Amino acid sequence: MDLNNVPVSPASEAPPEVVSAFLKFVQQNPNMFMGQQVELNDLKPVPQHMFFRCAGCDSPVLSGMEECPNCRRSTTQTLKAGDVLKERYRIEERMMKTGGFGNLYSVTDLKEKRPLAMKQLQHRRQVSEKDRLLFEREGRLLKSFKHHSIPYFYDAFSIEGAMYLVMERIQGVTLGHYMRVHGAFSEEQVITLMPQMLEVLSYLHHLPVPIIHRDIKPGNFMFTEDTHVYLIDFGAATDTQPRREAPGPNGLPDDLTGVFTKGFTPPELFLGMSPLPASDLFSLGATLLFLLTAKHPFTQFDPMRGTYRLDALPVSDGLRPILAKLLALKVADRYQDAEHVLEDLMKAGFIVPNA
């Protein structure tokens, strides 16, 4: 498997009319998704503005500005190759933009002489108290995780208000990026990946305080040349405690556009319901549907029936009902535990228990 020169391209979107039909269906059937009434959250103060250096001309740039007032360069990237932070981490190159929330750089640890990855809270997000709290929480979560499919945490720090996380560098590509180069995954390829994807979700969901990732999608799974799978980007992760999301202008939670991904976010989270393990499993089903078809999940949604079209999916009769149960819109009809999905994969003969 050649992972070199894999381009980074944005996710394909469904036609607007399909997206609108899905959202309309969710909003017109709140009881189906166990929705609940929500109240506005209390507003939180915005932190003091900070200055950053422009990566192009070194001029000072006020946090929140979209471009440098001197050279008009975009402020999305605020570091460049050769920069050294904390007299230890040398920037090599920008790897990718992670979900509009942070920039990911490959760095070298000059002290330990090892390659690492460093995530920087995006320049324009430094002024958002909510984004800063999410970024801090991601660091705390990564530090607490001990699992071979989650990048190892090394460091978290702030320089003049700018926030950074340092972690293991994964030598691989995301499932989405690989698919856009090589086309849809075969059933055999998907079956090879599923046990690892389910195992890491099971680990998170069975922690003493269960953690829900909330942003399961092809771009948040990476795999290496030996097909080892990693789950990344815990910026949206949360526990299973009840929460109350504020509805925005469209009747959806305000943080939907900043944290969730249309097409992969389960219907109940559109309605402000507290996330459950079943929520991550729905997103996993949407991810698998995307990999198997190379099309956005919304293109497979039938708003007339309120289900996904799986009859023509190029998979065996053993896998199709598993996908259907992962993608069940009603939470009660969906898998509640990743272990149950693994059990059904074993019953169908797709995986063999360890001897």
Beta strands, then each sheet from edge to edge (+ up, - down):
strand 1: 51-53
strand 2: 60-62
strand 3: 84-85
strand 4: 89-98
strand 5: 102-109
strand 6: 114-121
strand 7: 153-159
strand 8: 162-168
strand 9: 172-174
strand 10: 211-212
strand 11: 221-224
strand 12: 229-231
strand 13: 238-239
strand 14: 301-302
strand 15: 307-308
sheet 1: 1+ 2-
sheet 2: 3+ 4- 5+ 6- 8+ 7-
sheet 3: 9+ 11- 12+
sheet 4: 10+ 13-
sheet 5: 14+ 15-
end
